[in-house]
């Protein structure tokens, strides 16, 4: 959706430059709304439906459900990906404008096998705590179950017991063939 909005913006800028307007002025003139995380989340919820409850909401027509397994995946994994996509586009646009300090940031790309580490984030739901320590070496995650930790969480467990810390999110990463 974001890439489609950017493509539309580029098309409109090219159209104005063909009509004789300078490119710098055309870039400032053209305004295309780029969908943000809430818009994309609503769209995903509409098209994914839920095969357990009878399918798609009233009035939504999709030729074929894109992925029937979506209801099995923790919703926080999708939300963190949408947040990351928002941040990537914001960084890129600020870099183009010169508003972002540091080196220039390129156009956002999808993660590609071999280019980056496979990982996903799960966030803590405040209303229904789903991430908690089962022991010093195990963490209980919703929809996943117990996961062995890379390091001991003895210090973290002590801080949680004293009320000085709360587990809010967890990043699950793959190393080799193991998550």
VEXZA-802714 format. One record per residue (C-alpha): x, y, z negated; residue number from 1. Coordinates in steps of 0.25 Angstrom, whole numbers, plus 2048, in hexadecimal, padded with zeros to 3 digits. Last residue first. Example, Ala and Ser with C-alpha at 12.3 -4.5 7.8 and 13.67 -1.06 7.14 Angstrom:
// VEXZA-802714
{{837,7FC,7E3},2}
{{831,7EE,7E1},1}
END
This chain:
// VEXZA-802714
{{839,7AF,7BE},179}
{{842,7A4,7C3},178}
{{846,7A0,7D1},177}
{{852,7A9,7D1},176}
{{850,7B4,7C7},175}
{{841,7B9,7C7},174}
{{83D,7C5,7BF},173}
{{831,7C8,7B6},172}
{{831,7D6,7B1},171}
{{829,7D7,7A4},170}
{{820,7E3,79F},169}
{{81B,7E9,792},168}
{{822,7E1,787},167}
{{820,7EA,77B},166}
{{82A,7EF,771},165}
{{82C,7F5,763},164}
{{821,7ED,75D},163}
{{82A,7E5,754},162}
{{826,7D8,75A},161}
{{828,7DE,768},160}
{{836,7E3,764},159}
{{83A,7D5,75E},158}
{{835,7CE,76B},157}
{{83D,7D8,774},156}
{{84A,7D4,76C},155}
{{847,7C5,76D},154}
{{844,7C6,77C},153}
{{84F,7BD,780},152}
{{853,7BE,78F},151}
{{84E,7B9,79C},150}
{{840,7B6,796},149}
{{838,7AA,798},148}
{{82A,7AC,79D},147}
{{81D,7A8,797},146}
{{811,7A9,79F},145}
{{80F,7AF,7AD},144}
{{801,7B4,7AD},143}
{{804,7BD,7A1},142}
{{813,7BD,79C},141}
{{818,7B6,790},140}
{{827,7B9,78D},139}
{{831,7AE,789},138}
{{83F,7AF,783},137}
{{83D,7B5,775},136}
{{82F,7AF,775},135}
{{821,7B1,77B},134}
{{824,7C0,77D},133}
{{818,7C8,783},132}
{{812,7CD,790},131}
{{803,7CC,791},130}
{{7FE,7D6,788},129}
{{7EF,7D9,78B},128}
{{7EC,7E7,78A},127}
{{7FA,7EC,78C},126}
{{7FD,7E4,798},125}
{{80C,7E2,799},124}
{{812,7E3,7A7},123}
{{817,7D8,7AF},122}
{{822,7DB,7B9},121}
{{827,7D3,7C5},120}
{{834,7CE,7CA},119}
{{83C,7C9,7D6},118}
{{84A,7CF,7D6},117}
{{84D,7D8,7E3},116}
{{851,7D7,7F1},115}
{{851,7C8,7F2},114}
{{843,7C6,7F5},113}
{{83D,7D4,7F8},112}
{{837,7DE,7EF},111}
{{82E,7E7,7F7},110}
{{835,7F4,7FC},109}
{{833,803,7F7},108}
{{839,80D,801},107}
{{846,812,7FC},106}
{{84B,819,7F0},105}
{{855,824,7F1},104}
{{85F,825,7E6},103}
{{85D,82C,7D9},102}
{{853,836,7D5},101}
{{844,835,7DA},100}
{{83E,842,7DF},99}
{{846,842,7ED},98}
{{839,841,7F5},97}
{{83D,834,7FB},96}
{{842,82E,7ED},95}
{{834,832,7E7},94}
{{82D,82A,7F2},93}
{{836,81E,7F0},92}
{{835,81F,7E1},91}
{{826,820,7E1},90}
{{825,814,7EB},89}
{{82D,80B,7E2},88}
{{826,810,7D6},87}
{{818,80C,7DC},86}
{{81D,7FF,7E1},85}
{{823,7FC,7D3},84}
{{815,7FF,7CC},83}
{{80E,7F6,7D7},82}
{{817,7EB,7D3},81}
{{815,7ED,7C4},80}
{{806,7EC,7C7},79}
{{807,7E0,7CF},78}
{{80F,7D9,7C4},77}
{{805,7DE,7B9},76}
{{7F9,7D7,7C0},75}
{{7FF,7CA,7BC},74}
{{7FE,7C0,7C8},73}
{{7F2,7B6,7C8},72}
{{7E8,7BF,7CE},71}
{{7F1,7C2,7DA},70}
{{7F1,7B3,7DF},69}
{{7E7,7B5,7EA},68}
{{7F1,7BD,7F2},67}
{{7EC,7C6,7FD},66}
{{7DD,7C2,7FC},65}
{{7D8,7C1,80A},64}
{{7D0,7CB,813},63}
{{7CE,7D5,807},62}
{{7C1,7DB,805},61}
{{7BF,7E3,7F8},60}
{{7B0,7E8,7F6},59}
{{7AE,7E0,7E9},58}
{{7BB,7DB,7E2},57}
{{7C2,7CF,7E9},56}
{{7C2,7C1,7E4},55}
{{7B8,7B9,7DC},54}
{{7BE,7BA,7CE},53}
{{7C9,7B0,7CF},52}
{{7CD,7B4,7DD},51}
{{7D1,7C2,7D7},50}
{{7D1,7CE,7E1},49}
{{7DF,7D1,7E7},48}
{{7DA,7DC,7F0},47}
{{7D4,7E5,7E6},46}
{{7DE,7E3,7DB},45}
{{7E9,7E6,7E5},44}
{{7E2,7F3,7E9},43}
{{7E0,7F7,7DB},42}
{{7EF,7F5,7D8},41}
{{7F3,7FC,7E4},40}
{{7EB,809,7E0},39}
{{7F0,808,7D2},38}
{{7FF,807,7D6},37}
{{7FF,812,7E0},36}
{{7FA,814,7EE},35}
{{802,81E,7F7},34}
{{7F9,829,7FB},33}
{{7FE,82F,809},32}
{{801,83E,80A},31}
{{807,843,816},30}
{{80C,852,816},29}
{{819,851,80F},28}
{{81E,846,819},27}
{{818,84E,825},26}
{{820,85A,820},25}
{{82D,853,820},24}
{{82A,84C,82D},23}
{{828,859,835},22}
{{81A,859,83B},21}
{{819,857,84A},20}
{{80D,84E,84C},19}
{{817,842,84C},18}
{{81C,847,83E},17}
{{80E,846,839},16}
{{80C,838,83E},15}
{{819,834,838},14}
{{815,839,82A},13}
{{807,832,82C},12}
{{80E,825,82F},11}
{{818,826,823},10}
{{80C,829,819},9}
{{805,81D,81F},8}
{{811,814,81D},7}
{{813,819,80F},6}
{{804,816,80C},5}
{{806,808,812},4}
{{813,806,809},3}
{{80B,80A,7FD},2}
{{800,800,800},1}
END
